[in-house]
Every structure is written in C-alpha cells, then in structure tokens.
Amino acid sequence: MELSKVTLEIFSKLEQQWLSHYEVTSKTRILSIDGGGTTAIVSGAALIHLEDQIRAQTSDPHAQIADYFDIIAGTGIGAILAAMITADDGFGRPLYTARDAVHFLAESNSELFKPKRSGVFRRRRRFSARSMENALKRIFQRKEEERRLLTMKDTCKPLLIPCFDLKSSAPFVFSRADASESPSFNFDLWKACRATSATPGLFAPFHFASVDGKTSCAAVDGGLVMNNPAAAAVTHVLHNKRDFPSVNGVEDLLVLSIGNGAPAKRINTAGECSTSTVVDIALDGVSETVDQMLGNAFCWNRTDYVRIQAFGLGEGKEEKVLNERVLESLPFGGKRLLQETNANRIESFVQRLVATGKTSLPPSPCKFHVTVNSQNGCVIRGVGAPRLGS
C-alpha cells in the first residue's frame, strides 16, 4: 500500500513536469511586420538582430527566422520582407535569410519605388507600377526551375498578407491556408506583395486574379485597414483549428510585432496637414490601435506579447533602432518608457523561442512524399513533419 502511494507520487510529479514542459513547447509563435513607408528601417534592423540572436543562442549558424515561428504576417514593405523569409527554395528552406532579404530590398529600393511624374504638368509624384512588378517577379522566382514564379502555397511557413479589395469594399487577406484549400485562393507571391503595397495616390489600384483566374481583386494598400497585421494573425490562428489545433486562447500564443518607424512630428507649426500626412497619420493610428488592443489582451503576461518600434527616425538612422528604449502600451490607454532597449527585448524574446524549440509545422501543404506499403502495395501520402499539436 505504501509502495503504491510512493509510486503514485512519483508519477504525479513526472506528470506535472511533463505538463509544464508541454505548456512551454505548445506556444504558437507569431511574427508580425508592419507596413508603412518605402524603407524598412525598423523592421530591417529588428529582423537581422532577431536572426543573429537565434543563431547565437542555438549555436546554429544556419538557423533562420522561419525555423522558430509558426506563422508570419506582413503588410506593405513588411509583407515583402515576410514573404522573402518564408518563400520556399524548393528544398523546404527559406529562399532568403533576414540579412539577405533586407540587403536585397535596400539594393532594389530604387526599382521598387521608382518615381514617375503624372498629372497635367507632371507635378504629382507617383511610383512606377511596372518597375515594382518587375522587381517583385525577380524576387519571388526559383532560377533553378526555369524561373518559376512562386505562389502563396510555396512557403516554408503559413503566411498572411492583407490588402483592401475595392470590388467588395472589404479587406482581403492572402493566406497559405486558403491557398492550400483551393487554386481559386492561391495567388502569385509577387501579386500579393504588389496588392498590399498599392498605396492610394502613389500607385493605381492593382487588378489581378488567382492562379486559376476564378478570384479577382482590385486592391489598394493593406495598410489602410491592417498596417499592423498582428491582430489579423492572432485571429487567424485562434480560428484555424486545422493548422493550429492546440490553440484555445491568447494564453497559447507568443507574439513578436515589429513596427516600421513613426516620425516624432507629423504636423507643421501652422497645424496644416497634407494629404500624404493624413494617410501617414491614419496608418500610424491603425498600428497603434492594434498595439493597444493586443497589450490589453496580453496584460496578464506581458512577456508573451512584444512590440518593437522606434520613433522620430529619418533616413540612415538604422543603427539607432536597436538602442532606442522600449515604449510599451499600458492596459486601457497610455504608454510607459521602459529601461530595456529594442535589442534587449529581442534578445529576451529569442531566449523563449529557443526554449520552445523549432516549429513542427509542415514546410508546405503541397510537399507530399509517397510511401508504398511493401506488403499490400497501398499508397500512403504524408508530409515531412507532423502538424503542430498532432
């Protein structure tokens, strides 16, 4: 009888240890990258430091961001970065490292946002749609496969990219989950990135269709409704039981949200706002509202939600991003300045990422291997890794 009690106590302790370990490893990890602007000042610096820290803390020089996140979302230029670090190279690995993606964008910036003059006297500043489209096609193709253009299905991890569809007068979110269900919701990656970057006044609305031509959109900038796509990513995970069956609430999530910088001053001394200034204020307002909402949702555990942002940055200020102190949203309004810097925050977050281990989501829904049972000849289809929570 006494032996049974001892045995029961031992198994109870083992069970508690196992459950506590399961709680750590079962966190679904979300990376969100804001849109805004034509340069990725904050997001570029943050992503490079994030990947460098992952490699340093895992002692794996080949580790990449996609290895430690279960889903990545981005808007505008943030969507281009998100798509680059998740695009599949054909072997289940990301096509670009964070450093390569940021440097490639910096080198291609003049092509992505090539100015052109329009209007009667050619005074209105706009960007060339053709130049951006050519650059995006070059980014999202596999040269070894006769320059095949990649689609939303060709990603290492689930990807979310929002835009606003003028045809339906509603937000439209490109996702790998939808793309894997039907070709009518599968789109070329370059088109999704072009759609979310179509800022009114700078680009004309972008008209495009799915790979099978059955779904069409007339898109403008996703930043108008989801400049900070973190809330969209959280909602997607909470309601996508097929890919994330273990998620029941925000307590099961670990979220890193990266801003893209916000000027310290928008309005001149006369208090007048140009149209472009109003658009910028609206984009910042969307981002800050989402940050406030998520801050409230994660107020029970602030370490599960981390926001990286910098203010008052101009061109060439990338080195100041990581050294800027964190301005954290308080529950129900207001902000407070913390002692830790953006670099400190990223380093602490990576410690939690590394503790949870690499993601167990399959590389791509369309990457099946075929196994033949030698005894009865039956064909069994499977993917290279089990779904999260399976």
N, C-alpha and C positions, 0 to 999 in steps of 0.2 A: 504493500500500500504506500509506504514511504517512498519506495523507488518510483512508483507511478507519479507521485507528486513532484519529485525531482525531475523526472522526465518531462512532465507537463510544463514545469517552469522553464526548463532548457528550451523546449520547443516554442514556448511563448516568447522568450527573449529573441530566439532566432527569427521568429515571425515578425516581431517588431522591427528588428534590424533590416529584414528584407523589405518590409513595407516602407520604412524611412528611406531606404535606397531607391525603391520604386518611385517614391514621390519626387526625388531629385531627378531621376533619369526620365520621368514621364513628362516633364515640362516640354510643351511645344514652343519652339523658338521662332520668333517673328522678327524680320528685319524690314524696316520701312524707310524709304528715302524720299524726301520732299522734292517737289519741283520748284520752279522759280528762277528767273534769270537765264543767262546763256552760258554761265560758267559754273562749274561745280566746286566752288571754293571750299565750303564747309564739308559737304559730303565726300569730296575727293580726299581731303586730308584725313577725315574720320575713317573712311574705308581702308585707306592704306595703313593707318595705325592699327585698325582692327585686325587686319590680316597679318601684319607683322607681329602683333601680340599673340595671335593664335599660334603662329609658327614658333614663337619664342617659348610660350608656355607648354606647348606639346612636344617641343624638340623635333618637330617635323618640318623640314624646310620646304616641303611640297604641299602642306596643308593650305586649303583655300576657304574662303568665307562660306561657300555653299556646303562645305562638309559639316558645318556646325549650326546651320539654320534649316528649319523645316519648310519655311515659305518666305519669299522675298517680294516686296511690293515697291513700286516706284511711280512717280508722276513727272511728266516733263523730262528735263535732263536727268532727273533721278530715275526715271523709267529706263532711259538709255543705259545708265550705269547698272541698274538692276538686271536688265536683260543681258548685258555683256557678261556679268559674273555668274549668270545661270545658264547661258546658252551652252548646249552640249556640243563637244568637239567630235562626237561620233563614237567615242570610247567611254562615255559616262563621266567625263571630267569637264569642268568649265572651260569654255573657249578662251577666256581671259582671266588673268589674276587681277586683283584690285589695282595694283600698281600699273599693270599694262593697260587696263581699261581707262584709268584716269589720264595716263600719259597719251593714250591714243586720242581721247576726247580733246585734250589740250592741243594736240597737233592738228586735229581735224576741225577745231572750233571755227576757223575762218571759212571752212566749206559748209559746215552745218548751219551756220548763221551768217551767210554771205549777204551783205546789204545790197538792196536794189532800190532805186528811186521810182516812185509811182505818183500818179496824180497829174493834173493838167500841166503844172510847171515842174513836175518830178521832184517835189519837195517833201512828199510824205515818205517816211522811211519804212521800208518793209524788208523782209528777208526772202531770198530765192527758194521757192519750194523745190525746184528741180535740183538745185545744188544739195539741199539737205537730203533729198531722197536718194541721190547717187551715193552720198556718204554713208547713209544708213544701210543701203544694199551691200556696200563694200564691207561694212562692219559685221553684218549678220549673214555670212555665207561660209561654206566649207570649201576651201580651194581644192582639197584632195578629192572631192566628189563633184568635179566639173562645176565648181562654184554654185552649188545648190543653195538656194535661199532657205534659211531656217524658219520654222513656224513656231507657234506657241507650244506645240507638243514637243519640240526639240529642245527641251530644257532639262537641266540636271535636277532641279527642284521646282515645286509649284511656284508660279509667277503670277502676280496681279498687276495690271496696268489700267488705269481709268481714263476715260475721255467723256465728253458730253456730246450726245447724238442730237443734232438739230432736227432730224426726221421724226424722232419720237419725243423730242423735248424732254429727255431724261438722261441721267448718267448711264454710261455703258462701260462695263468692266471686262476687259480681256482676262481670261484665266486659263491655266493649263487644265484645270478640272473640266471646264466646259469644252475645251478643245479636244480632250481625250474622249468625250462622250459622242461628239458629232463633228464631221467636217464643216458643218454649217456654222460652227462656232470656233473653228480653227482659222487663225489669220497669220499671215507672214509677220515675223517679229519686227521687221522694218516698218511695216504698216501700222502696227500697234504703237510703236515709238513715234512715228510721224503724226499719228492721230492725237496722242496725248500732248504733243508739242505745238499744236496748231493754235498759237495764241492769237486771239482776235486783234486785228489792227496790224499785226506783224506778219501773219500768214493768212491766206484764204482758207476757208473750211476745207477739210480733206475728205474727198469722196472715195470710198474704197469698198471692197467686198471680201467675203470669206474665201477660203481656198476652193470651195465648190460653187461659189457665186450666188448662193441662196440667201445669204445675210449681207445686207449693205448698210452703210452708215455715212452720215455727213458730219464729220467730227470737228470739234474745236477743243481747245486746251482742257485737259482733265483737271488742271489746277483751279479752274473756276468753281468746281464743286468738291474736289478731293486733292487739293495741293499737298496736304499731309494725308497719305493713304493708310496711315496706321489703323484708324478706326475701321476702314473697309477690310483690312487684312484680319483684324480681330473678329469682325462679324463673319467673314468667310470661314475662318477656322471653327468658330463656335457652331456653325450650321452645316459644315461639310463633314458629316459622320463617315462618309466613305473613306476619305483620306486621313481624318483625324478622329477616330472613334473614341480615343481616351480623353478627349477634351469635353468637360462638362460645364466649365465656367472660367472666368479670368484667373482664378487661382491655379489653373493648369497651364498658364501661359507665361512666357518670358519674352519681353518686347524691347527691342532697341529701335528707337525712332531718331533718324538723322535729319536735321533741318538743312537748309541751304543758304543760311545767312539772312539777316534782316538789317537794312540800314538804320542807323540810330535816329535819323531825321528824314521825314518824308515831305513835310510841308514847309514852304518858304516863309520868310518873316511876314509877308503880306497875307498869309493864310490861304493862298490860292493853290488849287490842285489841278494839274494837267490830267488828261485822260489816262495816260500811262501811269501816272502816280496813283490815280484812283484804282486802277487794275492791280497795281502792286499792293496797295493797302488791303484790297479785297483778298488777294492771295495770302498775305500775311495773316489776315483775320481768320481765314479758314484754318490755317495751320495752328494758330494759337488757340482757337476754339477746340480743335481736336485734342491738342495737348492738355488743355484744361479738363476736358471730359475724361481722358484716359488717366490723368492724375487723380481725379475723383474715384474712378473705377478701381485703381490700384492703391488707394490710400492706406489700405490695411497692410500692404507690404511694398514700400516704395522701391525696394531693390529689384522687383520684378518688372518694373517699367522705368526705362532710362531714356532721357531725351538729350540729344547733343545738338546745340545751337550756338551761334555766335552773332553778335550784333555790331553794327557800325563798321563793317568790313568793306574795304574798297578793293580795287584790283591789286594783285601782288601781295595780299595780306594772308596768304595761306598759312605761313608759319605762326601766325597769332591765334589761329583757330584752336589748336590743342592746348595752348597756355591760358586761354580765357576761362575764367571761373564760371561754374555752372549757375544758371538762373533757373530755379525749379518752381514749377507751378504749385500753388498751395490748394488744398481742397476748398471748394466753394469760392474761389477767387483770390487774386493776388499772387505775388511771386516773392521768393526769397533768394538772396545770394548766398551760395554755399562756399565753403573753403576749398573744396576739391575742384580741379580743373577738368576740362573735357577729356584730356588724356588720362587723368586719374579714373574718371568714370568708365572709360572704355576698358582700361586695364582691369578694373574690378569686375566688370561685366564679363570679360573673357574668362576670368577665373571660374565663374559659374558655368559658362559654356563648356569649358574644358572638363569640368567636373561631371557634366551630364553626358559627355562622350559624343561621338559622331552620330549624326542623324541616321535613322533606319528606314527612312522613306525610300522607295524605289527610285532609281535615277530618272526614268522616263516611262510613262504609261505605254509607250509603243515599243519598248525594248523587251521583247519576249524571247526566251530561249525555248527550244523544243526538245523534250526528252522522250525517248521511245522505251516503253517497258519491254525488256528482252523476253519476258515470259509470254505475254499475250499480244504484244505488238501495239498496244494502245498508245496514243499520243497524248502526252501531258504537257500543258502550257504553263509556264511560270515566269516570274520575274526574278531578277538577280538578287533582290533583297526583300524581306517581308515588309508589309506596311506598318507604319508606326502604330503601336498598340496591339499588334497582332501577336 
